[in-house]
Amino acid sequence: MLCATVPAQASPGAHGPNGEHLDGQVVSPGSALARLPDGSVNVPKLAQRRMTIRTLMAQESDVPQTVELNGRTSIDPNAGGRVQAPFAGRIEGGPSGIPTAGTAVRMGQVLVVLRPVAAASERGNQQAQLAEARANRTLLEQRVKRLVSLEGTVPAKDIDAARAELAATVGRERAVANAVNGREEIVASASGVIASANVLNGQIVEARDVLFEIVDPDRMMVEAQVTDPQIAGSIVGAHLAGLPGVELTVAGLNRRLRDGALPVTFRAKGKALPMAIGQPVTVIARLQSSVRGVALPAEALARNPANQTIVWIKSGAQRFIAQPVEAKTLNASSVLVTKGLSGDNRVVVSGASLINQIR
């Protein structure tokens, strides 16, 4: 077969950001997938359909300026909490056993039972106090009975005093008995899902040990670090990179530096947030100021062999040109090209990674 060389004609969208003409007389390889000598790529129509190539006419607009911040997720104090041991004791299972991480609980639900434990000497002292309290209670009960039998000859104030002393002794006996042989039910401090469980059946825990952490899967907090106080004060909203379904609202700005940065707290809301407590995240914060550029889907960006950020511009029916650009993240799924594109370029927004692989 005889192959003829056909000069590729320039289209109206093949101009750089300064109006320069990007096209030239290029030898086309016909209907084959190939990278041309000038670095452009020839993609036949059939291949474009199979690769799902989609293009979009670039349009410049003013959008809110964004900045990327390093953040970390945490528990919302109004929707979750910690369960701690009030005193040293031994863990026992509750009515439904010991719950594990991922178990849904409700506020006030009994999680585990804690039995107090003490050193041998302290336990001996408590048992001695209990025996003394029981003996005093027996003597006071007999005294109250005698005084009541002599009612009318004994002043009423003496009877009332004896009864009050008996009630105090009974209360003291109960308190000591609970310290020796009592048990305390540990209940959930909030409704949600157990994020971490740090107990086993029979485990000895100390006072203030964290037994469980409870989190609401629909409400979490994100704390980001901002090095510039002016930027921190101009944040109006935020998104999370890679998580398009999570919306962040500014909850507060810390006025004290921590490790050379100001912590900014965001409140995350959504349905079953795909985040874990303590997970590092990238926060894309929106500022009050605006910047002009071309908004594109994040998948429109690619990298050339020189590791430059590029987009692919469609300059003809089958020809695509790689154009270096400067871009910054706009939100979780979009980027803003600030340099390298003009308003009349037809940019590949779907399938750019496939075009970039053609050699």
Salt bridges, closest charged atoms under 4 A:
ASP23 OD1 - ARG319 NH1 3.15
ASP38 OD2 - ARG319 NH2 2.44
GLU60 OE1 - ARG292 NE 3.71
ASP62 OD1 - ARG292 NH1 3.28
ASP76 OD2 - ARG219 NH2 3.64
ASP76 OD2 - ARG267 NE 3.83
GLU92 OE2 - ARG115 NE 2.73
GLU141 OE2 - ARG137 NH1 3.25
GLU165 OE1 - ARG143 NH1 3.64
GLU173 OE2 - ARG134 NE 3.52
GLU173 OE1 - ARG137 NE 2.50
GLU213 OE2 - ARG82 NE 2.96
GLU223 OE2 - ARG258 NH1 2.66
GLU247 OE1 - HIS239 NE2 3.07
GLU247 OE2 - ARG286 NH1 3.99
ASP344 OD2 - HIS15 ND1 3.86
